[in-house]
């Protein structure tokens, strides 16, 4: 993610519709409601995925 604004724009898109939620699930993004809330409130940021 190149900018903080880009992250939050994408989170808003992904969390406003069932299709966005399905896209996150398809990408393997499993997040609790509390974590998602903190992301949207700018209190926490997602960390980089672990390499496998």
C-alpha positions in Angstrom: 0.0 0.0 0.0 1.6 3.2 -1.1 -0.4 5.6 1.0 -2.6 5.7 4.2 -5.4 7.2 2.2 -5.2 4.3 -0.3 -5.5 1.8 2.5 -8.6 3.3 4.0 -10.3 3.9 0.6 -9.8 0.1 -0.1 -11.0 -0.9 3.3 -14.1 1.2 2.9 -14.8 -0.4 -0.5 -14.2 -3.9 0.8 -16.4 -3.5 3.9 -19.4 -1.8 2.4 -20.8 -4.7 0.4 -21.2 -8.4 0.5 -19.0 -8.7 -2.7 -16.2 -6.9 -0.9 -16.4 -9.2 2.1 -16.3 -12.2 -0.3 -13.3 -10.7 -2.1 -11.5 -10.4 1.3 -12.4 -14.0 2.1 -11.2 -15.2 -1.3 -7.9 -13.4 -0.8 -7.5 -15.2 2.6 -8.0 -12.1 4.7 -9.6 -13.2 7.9 -10.1 -10.3 10.3 -12.1 -9.9 13.5 -14.8 -7.3 13.7 -12.8 -5.4 16.4 -9.6 -5.3 14.3 -11.5 -4.1 11.3 -13.1 -1.4 13.4 -9.6 -0.3 14.7 -8.3 -0.2 11.1 -11.2 2.0 10.0 -10.8 4.3 13.1 -7.0 4.7 12.2 -6.1 3.2 15.6 -4.3 0.1 14.1 -2.8 -0.7 10.7 -2.6 -4.1 9.0 0.8 -5.7 9.2 2.6 -7.2 6.2 1.7 -10.8 5.5 4.1 -13.5 6.6 6.1 -15.2 3.9 5.4 -18.9 3.6 
